[in-house]
Amino acid sequence: MKRCPFCHEHNDCSVQSDQACWCFNTHVPSGLLALLSEGDVNRACVCQQCIEKYRRSPVIFERHWRSNDNKH
């Protein structure tokens, strides 16, 4: 099971299964995708919780993520 590159929790990705993944019907904000490391672009699956947290407050999400980025 894949993990979210931001919170490192399971992201419920089903892209490689025989079912459509939840992310096919979800808009992931470009600002959130811009926070991904180069190695995670088009490879990592962001979880629904992080997408929602980012939508509620992009500034707070980015500040929190950057302050915790070196701890993972």
C-alpha positions in Angstrom: 0.0 0.0 0.0 1.3 3.4 -0.9 1.8 6.3 1.6 1.1 10.0 1.2 4.3 12.0 0.7 3.1 14.6 3.1 1.7 12.8 6.2 3.2 9.4 5.4 -0.1 7.7 6.1 -1.8 5.1 3.8 -3.5 7.0 1.0 -6.0 4.3 -0.2 -4.5 4.3 -3.6 -6.1 1.8 -6.0 -4.5 2.9 -9.3 -2.8 -0.5 -9.7 -5.9 -2.5 -8.9 -8.9 -3.4 -11.1 -10.9 -0.5 -9.6 -10.8 3.2 -10.4 -8.9 5.1 -7.8 -10.7 7.8 -5.8 -8.2 10.4 -7.1 -9.6 10.0 -10.7 -12.6 12.1 -9.6 -10.7 14.5 -7.3 -9.0 17.8 -8.2 -5.6 18.0 -6.5 -4.7 21.7 -6.2 -1.6 22.7 -8.3 -0.1 24.5 -5.3 -0.2 21.2 -3.4 1.4 19.3 -6.2 4.1 22.0 -6.4 5.2 21.0 -2.9 6.1 17.5 -4.0 9.8 16.7 -4.3 11.1 16.1 -7.9 11.2 12.4 -7.2 7.5 12.3 -6.1 6.1 14.2 -9.1 3.8 11.8 -11.1 4.7 9.0 -8.8 3.4 9.7 -5.3 -0.3 9.7 -4.3 -1.4 12.4 -2.0 -4.1 11.3 0.5 -7.6 12.7 0.7 -6.9 14.2 4.2 -3.9 16.2 3.0 -5.8 17.4 0.0 -8.7 18.6 2.2 -6.3 20.2 4.7 -4.5 22.0 1.9 -7.8 23.3 0.5 -8.9 24.6 3.8 -5.7 26.6 4.3 -2.8 26.3 1.9 -0.6 28.7 3.9 -1.0 26.7 7.1 -0.6 23.4 5.3 2.6 24.5 3.6 4.0 26.0 6.8 3.3 22.9 8.8 4.7 20.6 6.1 7.9 22.6 5.7 8.5 22.7 9.4 8.1 18.9 9.6 9.7 18.0 6.3 13.1 17.2 7.7 11.6 15.0 10.5 10.4 12.2 8.1 
